[in-house]
Each structure stands twice: as C-alpha cells, then as structure tokens.
C-alpha cells in the first residue's frame, strides 16, 4: 500500500529532482543535433511505452475499464509531451510547459496511487510523471522555449478543451472521474484543501491560472538568470 512521503515516495521524488536537473545541466550537449534527436526520441518512446504498458497490464489482469481510458490530465499531457518531443511543434509547448508541469508536479507530490514499490504501477506512475516534467525542462532549457502571457491564456484554453471529452465520459458513465471533475480523488491530494464539489471546480480555475502565472514568472526569472550567467 502506497503511503504519502514514505521511503518509496521520497526516493521517487529524489529521482525526479536528479533527472530533471540533469536536463539543464547538460543542455549544451543536448543541443547537439544527434544527442538531441536521441534524447527526444528516447524520451518520447518511453512516455508512449508507459501508456501502452499500462493499458496492456490492465487488460491482462482483467482490470481494464472505461476509467482506464487516457482522459486524465496527466495521461493527455503525456501523449502531448511525446508528440511535442518528436514533432518539435511550438504549438504544443504551452500545453506541456504549463499543464504538463503543473499536473505532473501535483501528481508527484500527492500521488493518486494504491500500489507501492516494487509493484509495476509504482514504477509506471513515477516514470510517466517524471518524463512529463523532463519534457518541460527540455523544451525550456534546450529548445529555448520562452512562454509569454498569451501562452498562459492559451494553456488555460487548452485545459478546457482537454476537459470536454473527460466531462462527456464522466457524465455518460456516471462512474468515471477523469480530471477529477466528478469528485475529489479518494487518496490525499491538494484538492482536500478546497471546497466540496462542485465549488472546488471554480476554485481550481483560479488556482490553475495563478499557478500558470507563477510558472510564467519563474520562467522569466530563470531566463534572465541564464542570460546574465552567459554574459558574465
């Protein structure tokens, strides 16, 4: 049984910090055409493999249900992250940078997870979410993506677009809880600090916008610090 901030959780968080920090540290090497191509394709393949392996494992264990569809925010941004890495399409970067980062970080800090180390689901969960954050670090540090205020608004618009199929399936089945639109997760999460359903959905709108603006501000500071270090 997975426990919040247990040894298994802390170990995964440390792995996330080290792996994500390695991307900006080795950004110069990753800007090499061959090295960058290998990294992008390898990370994209890993992300896709995470989703495929999850679906296969659920099917083999007779545990596949409608709720297994990839309509959670992190599942959607995982697929977008893989597409962004392969295509290098800047249109996808705001989704990865804002929605992917914020969703994956929240999941890493308060995992909606039952199984712990060394179960398959434990490794799948943390590899997938760490991979999403690494993608965001890559497009910022290596691809030099610089978000703007307009991209913040674009990310918020995409959040609502991605919520449409999730909400439709939730209403149609009455049992699924994609993107936690129907109810709060059963495990401990940051949503526990918000009001009951449906009012926490309105609060989440404000929280999401504030977090995107915070991430936007931090990216501006990081970019400014990077320019100063290069000119020093």
ROMARLUM-470939 format. One line per field, with one value per residue (C-alpha): residue in three letters; x, z, y. Coordinates in Angstrom, 3 decimals. Each point is the difference from the previous one (the first is absolute). Layout:
BEGIN
rose: [ALA, ...] .
px: [X, ...] .
pz: [Z, ...] .
py: [Y, ...] .
! end
This chain:
BEGIN
rose: [UNK, UNK, UNK, UNK, UNK, UNK, UNK, UNK, UNK, UNK, UNK, UNK, UNK, UNK, UNK, UNK, UNK, UNK, UNK, UNK, UNK, UNK, UNK, UNK, UNK, UNK, UNK, UNK, UNK, UNK, UNK, UNK, UNK, UNK, UNK, UNK, UNK, UNK, UNK, UNK, UNK, UNK, UNK, UNK, UNK, UNK, UNK, UNK, UNK, UNK, UNK, UNK, UNK, UNK, UNK, UNK, UNK, UNK, UNK, UNK, UNK, UNK, UNK, UNK, UNK, UNK, UNK, UNK, UNK, UNK, UNK, UNK, UNK, UNK, UNK, UNK, UNK, UNK, UNK, UNK, UNK, UNK, UNK, UNK, UNK, UNK, UNK, UNK, UNK, UNK, UNK, UNK, UNK, UNK, UNK, UNK, UNK, UNK, UNK, UNK, UNK, UNK, UNK, UNK, UNK, UNK, UNK, UNK, UNK, UNK, UNK, UNK, UNK, UNK, UNK, UNK, UNK, UNK, UNK, UNK, UNK, UNK, UNK, UNK, UNK, UNK, UNK, UNK, UNK, UNK, UNK, UNK, UNK, UNK, UNK, UNK, UNK, UNK, UNK, UNK, UNK, UNK, UNK, UNK, UNK, UNK, UNK, UNK, UNK, UNK, UNK, UNK, UNK, UNK, UNK, UNK, UNK, UNK, UNK, UNK, UNK, UNK, UNK, UNK, UNK, UNK, UNK, UNK, UNK, UNK, UNK, UNK, UNK, UNK, UNK, UNK, UNK, UNK, UNK, UNK, UNK, UNK, UNK, UNK, UNK, UNK, UNK, UNK, UNK, UNK, UNK, UNK, UNK, UNK, UNK, UNK, UNK, UNK, UNK, UNK, UNK, UNK, UNK, UNK, UNK, UNK, UNK, UNK, UNK, UNK, UNK, UNK, UNK, UNK, UNK, UNK, UNK, UNK, UNK, UNK, UNK, UNK, UNK, UNK, UNK, UNK, UNK, UNK, UNK, UNK, UNK, UNK] .
px: [0.000, 1.433, 0.498, 0.537, 3.629, 1.049, 3.493, -1.290, -1.602, 3.047, 2.278, -2.185, 0.018, 3.798, 0.238, -2.290, 2.191, 3.222, -1.371, -1.682, 3.047, 2.199, -1.820, 1.075, 3.403, 0.730, -1.926, 3.076, 0.561, -3.698, 0.081, 2.245, -2.175, 0.683, -0.129, -3.175, -1.691, 0.889, -1.250, -3.267, -0.848, 1.070, -2.064, -2.991, 0.220, 0.199, -3.104, -2.000, 1.253, -1.248, -3.541, 0.016, 1.420, -2.649, -2.837, 1.454, 0.538, -3.565, -1.333, 2.111, -1.083, -3.658, 0.001, -0.662, -3.024, -1.284, 1.848, 3.236, -0.352, 2.726, -2.256, 1.693, 1.930, 3.383, -0.876, -0.953, 3.066, 2.181, -1.145, 0.366, 3.511, 0.986, -1.430, 1.817, 3.315, -0.299, -1.516, 1.680, -3.216, -0.005, -3.807, 0.125, 2.568, -2.462, -2.004, 3.102, 1.649, -3.010, -2.560, 2.509, 2.288, -2.726, -1.980, 3.040, 1.483, -3.291, -0.135, 3.587, -0.581, -3.371, -0.228, -3.431, 1.588, -0.825, 3.001, 3.465, 3.540, 0.744, -3.380, -0.301, -2.483, 2.485, 2.703, -2.468, -1.448, 3.266, 1.781, -2.920, -0.325, 3.743, 0.160, -2.605, 1.947, 3.250, -1.675, -0.928, 3.573, 1.286, -2.103, 0.918, 3.701, 1.006, -2.542, 0.023, -3.796, -0.984, -3.654, -1.943, -3.099, -1.952, 1.260, -1.337, -3.454, 0.489, 0.841, -3.149, -2.042, 1.548, -0.820, -3.682, 0.265, 1.619, -2.708, -2.800, 0.457, 0.759, -3.241, -2.035, 1.225, -0.542, -3.612, -0.641, 1.295, -0.808, 2.944, 3.180, 1.740, 2.294, 1.919, -1.777, -2.973, -2.590, 1.434, 3.218, 2.469, -0.346, 3.648, 1.534, 0.541, 0.212, -3.709, -0.765, 0.706, -2.731, -3.785, -2.298, -1.177, -0.916, 1.385, 3.595, -0.179, -0.356, 2.821, 2.147, -0.487, 1.546, 2.708, 0.956, 0.266, 2.062, 2.334, 0.451, 0.815, 2.447, 1.683, 0.100, 1.703, 2.522, 0.824, 0.695, 2.309, 1.784, 0.473, 1.337, 2.408, 1.165, 0.748, 1.976, 2.093, 0.828, 1.046, 2.066] .
pz: [0.000, -1.037, 2.781, -0.475, 0.642, 0.835, -0.935, -3.400, -0.609, 1.090, -2.156, -3.033, 0.724, 0.285, -3.310, -1.546, 1.257, -1.261, -3.421, -0.635, 1.194, -2.391, -3.007, 0.504, 1.303, -3.232, -2.269, -2.080, -0.865, -0.683, -2.542, -2.144, -2.882, 0.487, 3.813, -0.005, -2.499, 2.048, 3.210, -1.525, -1.698, 2.982, 2.477, -2.367, -0.430, 3.779, 0.530, -2.616, 1.393, 3.437, -1.275, -2.144, 2.801, 2.394, -2.381, -0.742, 3.676, 0.845, -2.820, 0.989, 3.624, -1.034, 1.592, -3.096, 0.334, -1.598, 2.752, -1.500, -3.061, -0.168, 0.841, 3.206, -0.375, 0.463, -2.471, -2.598, 0.613, -0.111, -3.555, -0.906, 1.498, -2.192, -3.055, 0.875, 0.370, -3.371, -1.993, 1.830, -0.645, 1.983, -0.043, 2.449, 2.311, 2.157, 0.734, 1.133, 1.801, 1.991, 0.187, -0.116, 2.626, 2.431, -0.341, 0.290, 2.955, 1.876, -0.755, 1.146, 3.284, 0.772, -2.091, -0.665, 0.335, 1.854, -0.814, 1.373, -0.713, -1.650, -1.770, -3.729, 0.566, 2.275, -2.667, -2.758, 1.973, 0.889, -3.303, -1.931, 2.140, 0.248, -3.795, -0.432, 2.212, -1.779, -3.303, 1.359, 1.217, -3.409, -2.054, 2.342, 0.578, -3.260, -2.577, 1.627, 0.130, 1.730, 1.057, -0.255, 1.706, -3.119, 0.343, 3.572, -1.341, -2.731, 2.568, 1.972, -3.195, -0.746, 3.551, -0.733, -3.411, 1.571, 2.677, -2.558, -0.850, 3.663, 1.117, -2.724, 1.054, 3.682, -0.674, -2.372, 2.372, 3.358, 1.463, -1.457, 1.502, -2.743, 0.921, 3.392, -1.469, 1.618, 3.514, 1.971, -0.123, 2.722, 0.995, 1.648, -2.398, -0.161, -0.869, 3.618, 0.900, -2.344, 0.348, -0.686, -3.519, -2.186, 1.539, -0.031, -3.811, 0.034, 2.510, -2.233, -2.818, 2.124, 1.369, -3.487, -1.299, 2.984, -0.314, -3.724, 0.714, 2.710, -2.372, -2.630, 2.481, 1.045, -3.626, -0.591, 3.019, -1.112, -3.518, 1.364, 2.316, -2.928, -2.111, 2.830, 0.539, -3.710, -0.095, 3.212] .
py: [0.000, 3.358, 2.528, 3.720, 1.051, -3.553, -1.178, -1.133, 3.393, 2.013, -2.179, 0.697, 3.740, -0.007, -1.852, 2.626, 2.854, -1.588, -0.963, 3.342, 1.950, -1.984, 1.492, 3.651, -1.091, -1.867, 2.400, 0.815, -3.656, -0.518, 2.824, -2.158, -1.204, -3.703, 0.024, 2.085, -2.301, -3.086, 1.624, 1.232, -3.269, -2.070, 2.016, 0.062, -3.788, -0.424, 2.125, -1.884, -3.323, 1.042, 0.482, -3.153, -2.146, 1.294, -0.830, -3.456, -0.802, 0.986, -2.167, -3.028, 0.331, 0.283, 3.428, 2.127, 2.269, 3.168, 1.872, -1.370, 2.240, 2.690, 2.953, 1.079, 3.252, -1.664, -2.772, 2.587, 2.177, -3.133, -0.660, 3.685, -0.022, -2.939, 1.756, 3.236, -1.810, -1.715, 2.863, 2.898, 1.914, 3.235, -0.031, -2.899, 1.573, 2.037, -3.153, -1.869, 2.897, 1.153, -2.810, -2.840, 1.498, 1.035, -3.227, -2.255, 1.898, -0.213, -3.728, -0.534, 1.831, -1.620, -3.197, -1.488, -3.421, -3.202, -2.209, 0.684, -1.187, -2.423, -0.367, 0.777, 2.830, 1.766, 0.071, 0.892, 2.899, 1.667, -0.649, 1.484, 3.121, 0.594, -0.334, 2.740, 2.414, -0.901, 0.880, 3.437, 0.521, -1.058, 2.383, 2.861, -0.633, -1.661, 1.200, 3.465, 0.243, 3.232, 0.151, 3.246, 1.307, -0.960, -3.579, -0.027, 0.834, -2.587, -2.673, 0.853, -0.277, -3.396, -1.132, 0.527, -1.688, -3.076, -0.047, -0.370, -3.724, -0.736, 1.668, -1.732, -3.460, 0.837, 0.986, -2.909, -2.689, 1.551, -1.925, 1.492, 3.015, 1.240, 3.157, -0.215, 1.857, -2.262, -0.155, 0.321, -2.924, -2.636, 0.389, 3.062, 2.902, 3.775, 0.023, -0.906, 3.642, 1.239, 0.195, -2.982, -0.883, 1.831, 3.173, -1.245, -0.013, 3.783, 0.261, -2.191, 2.495, 2.732, -2.287, -1.200, 3.572, 1.123, -2.987, 0.613, 3.643, -1.080, -2.430, 2.745, 2.341, -2.640, -0.716, 3.692, 0.100, -3.185, 1.358, 3.289, -1.809, -2.134, 3.077, 1.582, -3.152, -0.139, 3.648, -0.189] .
! end
